[in-house]
């Protein structure tokens, strides 16, 4: 399941989807302003995992601008998608989806690292960064 809803709609959405026992859930959300501040040192991925404790949450694609979702290749090079999660098998499943979409998946560590992915988006907007390629091999 892919959670691509505004952060402000996340609680309502998670209540509606139910338990999701064993389901791989990809958190694509990006909190802004007061929503980001309200999370404190928690990441959206960690919050989603706490609310769906029986699911397998992977954070990813929150740093990919919409125009590159269907065309991730830039100048012949696949853009990277950064993935964080605590379940290695779930990350492999999501990595395969990323590759099938034309992305270069990069495992950035446990779900706790998704805090940095949440913050990365603000920096990307500030610096007007576009798609990028991480050179670290999988």
Beta strands, then each sheet from edge to edge (+ up, - down):
strand 1: 2-3
strand 2: 24-27
strand 3: 56-59
strand 4: 73-74
strand 5: 77-78
strand 6: 80-85
strand 7: 104-109
sheet 1: 1+ 2+ 3+ 6- 7-
sheet 2: 4+ 5-
end
